[in-house]
Amino acid sequence: MDRADIIKRIEPVMRDVFDDDEIRYRDDLSASDVEDWDSLSHIRLIVAVEKAFRVRFTSTEMETFNSVGDLVDAVARKTV
């Protein structure tokens, strides 16, 4: 799966998790950019992405996610 396909599929997941129809994907989007992005919604985002893409992330991998772009890159590596 290429990066563009992942981005198309991840944006609706983000909108659902953060309950915000206006949220738009950006590579550098992070918790500091989204008002309701707290530790619980972060976990919900990871779980929702894992479910949507049928992947699993290790705790070590999750520690490297500093932005949504990092998450997209991780999904891309796992869906090759």
C-alpha positions, 0 to 999 in steps of 0.5 A, a space after each residue: 500500500 502506498 503512502 497516498 492510499 494510507 493517508 486517504 484511509 487514515 484521515 477518516 480514522 482521525 476524524 472519528 477518533 477526535 470527533 472532528 469533521 474538520 481535521 485534515 491530514 498533515 505529516 507534521 500534525 501532532 498532539 499539540 495541534 489538536 485540542 482533544 488529543 490527550 493520552 486516551 485519544 492517542 491510544 484510541 488513535 493507535 488502536 483504530 489505525 491498527 484495526 483499520 490497517 490490520 497491523 500491530 505496533 510494538 511499544 517501542 515503535 509507538 514511542 517513535 511516533 511524534 507526528 501523524 506522518 510517523 504513524 503513516 510511515 510505520 503503517 507503510 512499512 508494515 503493509 508492504 
